[in-house]
């Protein structure tokens, strides 16, 4: 999130660019859930990466309890709304949205084509707003 400073163990956008990196993954489930990165922090990370000239792969997706609780759309809407807050429309072209159904990672459950297509259609409608 910060351009420079004493942040031992962290990697800044300028460091990534200097090493030849063009993309930054923001919001991956392991960061969201394993390290408790909030939607607001992920928004700051996306903005910092875009401002530095990186393209952002912004991950969104729901947990098994959220899917089973019929909350997929509300979770995706929250993640998109908070995660993309304040980004001008022209920056959205430098952003890839990756739907990552967390409930299908390492559980033996697989998202069907229909489930993925439904999530993608919802994401498109939400972003279009």
C-alpha positions in Angstrom: 0.0 0.0 0.0 2.9 2.3 0.8 5.3 3.5 -1.9 8.4 3.4 0.3 9.4 3.2 4.0 10.5 0.7 6.6 8.1 -2.2 6.0 10.2 -5.3 6.6 9.0 -8.3 4.7 6.6 -6.3 2.5 6.8 -5.8 -1.3 5.9 -2.4 -2.8 4.5 -1.8 -6.2 7.8 0.0 -7.4 9.7 -3.1 -6.3 7.4 -5.3 -8.4 7.8 -3.1 -11.4 11.5 -3.0 -11.1 11.6 -6.8 -11.2 9.6 -6.8 -14.4 6.2 -7.7 -12.9 3.2 -6.3 -14.7 0.3 -7.7 -12.5 -0.6 -7.7 -8.9 -3.0 -10.2 -7.4 -5.3 -8.5 -4.8 -7.9 -10.1 -2.7 -6.9 -13.7 -3.1 -8.8 -15.9 -0.7 -5.7 -16.9 1.3 -5.1 -13.2 2.0 -8.8 -12.3 2.6 -9.5 -15.3 4.9 -6.1 -16.5 6.0 -4.7 -13.1 6.8 -8.0 -11.3 7.4 -7.4 -8.6 4.8 -10.4 -6.4 4.8 -12.3 -5.0 1.7 -11.0 -1.6 2.7 -7.4 -2.7 2.8 -7.8 -4.5 -0.5 -9.2 -1.3 -2.0 -6.1 0.6 -0.9 -3.9 -2.1 -2.4 -5.7 -2.1 -5.7 -5.4 1.7 -5.9 -1.7 1.7 -5.0 -0.9 -1.0 -7.6 -2.9 0.8 -10.3 -1.3 4.2 -9.4 2.1 2.6 -9.7 1.3 1.3 -13.2 0.5 -2.3 -12.4 -2.5 -4.1 -13.7 -4.6 -5.7 -10.9 -6.1 -9.2 -10.8 -8.8 -8.6 -8.2 -10.2 -11.8 -6.6 -13.7 -12.1 -5.2 -15.6 -15.1 -4.0 -17.7 -16.6 -1.3 -17.1 -19.2 1.5 -19.0 -22.5 1.7 -21.2 -21.2 4.5 -22.0 -18.1 2.5 -22.9 -20.1 -0.6 -25.1 -22.5 1.5 -26.7 -19.5 3.2 -27.7 -18.2 -0.2 -25.5 -15.1 0.3 -23.3 -15.4 -2.8 -24.6 -12.3 -4.4 -24.5 -10.1 -1.3 -20.9 -11.2 -0.6 -19.8 -10.5 -4.2 -21.6 -7.2 -4.2 -19.9 -6.2 -0.9 -16.5 -7.2 -2.1 -16.9 -5.4 -5.4 -18.4 -2.2 -4.0 -15.9 -1.8 -1.2 -13.0 -3.2 -3.2 -13.5 -0.9 -6.2 -14.7 2.2 -4.3 -13.3 5.4 -5.7 -11.7 3.8 -8.8 -12.4 6.0 -11.9 -14.0 4.1 -14.8 -10.8 4.4 -16.9 -8.9 2.4 -14.3 -11.3 -0.4 -14.5 -9.8 -1.3 -17.9 -6.5 -2.2 -16.0 -8.3 -4.5 -13.7 -9.2 -8.1 -14.1 -11.9 -9.5 -11.9 -11.3 -13.2 -10.9 -14.3 -15.1 -9.5 -12.8 -17.5 -7.0 -15.5 -19.6 -5.3 -13.6 -20.3 -2.0 -15.9 -23.2 -1.2 -14.5 -25.1 -4.2 -10.9 -24.9 -3.2 -9.5 -28.1 -1.7 -13.0 -29.3 -0.6 -13.7 -31.8 -3.4 -16.7 -29.6 -4.4 -16.6 -28.2 -7.9 -18.4 -25.1 -9.2 -20.6 -26.1 -12.1 -20.5 -24.1 -15.3 -24.0 -22.7 -14.4 -22.8 -21.6 -10.9 -19.8 -19.8 -12.4 -21.8 -18.3 -15.2 -24.4 -17.0 -12.7 -21.7 -15.4 -10.6 -20.1 -13.9 -13.7 -23.4 -12.4 -14.9 -24.0 -10.9 -11.4 -20.5 -9.4 -11.3 -21.0 -7.9 -14.8 -24.3 -6.3 -13.7 -22.8 -5.0 -10.5 -19.8 -3.4 -12.2 -22.0 -1.9 -14.9 -23.9 0.0 -12.1 
